[in-house]
């Protein structure tokens, strides 16, 4: 199981990065997710979807931490966010910055749905299960997010 978790670290880091936005917070979230998974590994059924199980743990931990932070409000500086790295192409760098900016303007549920489907490689059924909503709701979130991004990035 540990080797499988190590193989999934890049996917976990990518998802955490989209959820947290800050690299340090994302790394903390991944670390806490792995610790929780190792602590609760007896609850995992071998042969089932380990990636989905880990993403569920991460998502639940993220929202739990978010609820805790609401009790201690912090200011967020959108301009201080680290830009996404791009190829040595100024236009690509600009396009990535613009995409990142628009992604963060989406509501959290739409952004999460889009990242799970688009970048996470989950099926709609798996992503809906992770998000705790119906497949139709998830498809609507993804559709609205794609439409919003398409309109904003033209």
N, C-alpha and C positions, 0 to 999 in steps of 0.2 A: 504494500500500500504506500509506503514511504517513497519508493521510486516513482510510483504513479503521480503522487503529489508533487514531487520535484519536477516531473515532466509538465505539469499543469501550471507551474509558477509564472511563466510569461503571460498566460491567459488571465490568471488571477491578478497579476500586477496591472495589466491593461485595464481590466474591469475596475479595479480599485482606483486607478488613476482618473478614470472618467467619473467615478462616483465622488471622489474626494477633491479632485482638482490639484491638490498640493502633493508633491512627490513624497515628502516626509510622512504626511498623514496617510497616503496610500500605502507606503511601506509598512507603517504601523498596522494598518487594517489587514494587510496580507499576513503579517506576522501573527496577529491575534487570531485570524481565521485559521491558520495552520495549527497554532497551539490548541485552539478549541477542537479542531478536527482530530488531532492526535489524542486529545483527552477523551473524546467521545467516539473513537474509532470502533468501539464495540457496537455502537448503534448503527454503523454502516453495514448494509447488506452487500457482501461481495457479489460481483456480477452485475450490479446496478450502475447507474450513471454517477461516477465519482465526481466528475466536473460539475454536474448539476447540484450534487450534495454540497460541494465546497462553495459554489456560487450562492446557494441558499444560506449557508452559514455566514458568508461575507455580507450578503445583503441584509440579513437580520441584524448582524452586529453593527453595520453601518447605520441603519435606522435607529437602533437602540442608542448608539453613541450620539446620533443627531438629536434625539429627544433629550438626552442628558445635556447637550450643549445649549439647547434652547433655554434651559434654566440659567445658563451663563452666556448671555449674548456676546458675540464678538463681531467686530467690524471686518468686512471683507473688502479688500482692495482689488478690484478686477484688473487693474493695470499692473499689479505686482505679480500676477500669475506668470510662471515661467513659460515662455513660448515653446511650442512644439518644435522639435528639431526637423529640419528639412534637408533635402539634397542641396548641394552648392548651387542653388538656383534661386535668385531673389524672388522671382515670381511665385515659385513653389512655397517659399517661406511665407510670403504675403498671403497666399491662398490658404495655407494651413492656419495662420493666425486668424484669418477671417472666419474659416470654418470653426475653429475652436471658440471664437467669440460668439458665433451664432448658436453653437451647440449649448453653450452655457446660458443662453437666453431661453431655451426650451424649459418647460416645467420638468421637474425631476422624474416624473413617471414616464413622460415621452422620451426624455433623454435616455433613461435606463432601458426602455423597450427598444429604442433604436440601436443602442450599443450592444445589447444582448443579441439582437437579430443580425445587425450589420457587421459588427466587429467580433462578437463572441461566437458566432457560428451556431447558435442554438436554433432549433426549429421553433415555430410559433407555439407549439404545444409545450415544449420544454420551457421556453421563456415565460409563457403564461403561468405555468406551474410555479416557477421561481418568483414571479411577481405577485402571485396570489390573486389572479384575475382570470376571466374567461379568455379564450382564444380570440373571440370577436373583439373584446375590449383591447387586447394587446395589438391586434391588427389595426384597429382604429388609431391607437396611439402612434404606431409606426407610420401609418399613412399620413397622419397630421404632421408628424415631425418631418417626414420627407418632403411634404408639400411646403411646409414653412421654410425649410432649408433651401429647397429649390427656388422659391420666390426670392429669398433674401440673398442668394449667392449668384443671381443672374447678372 
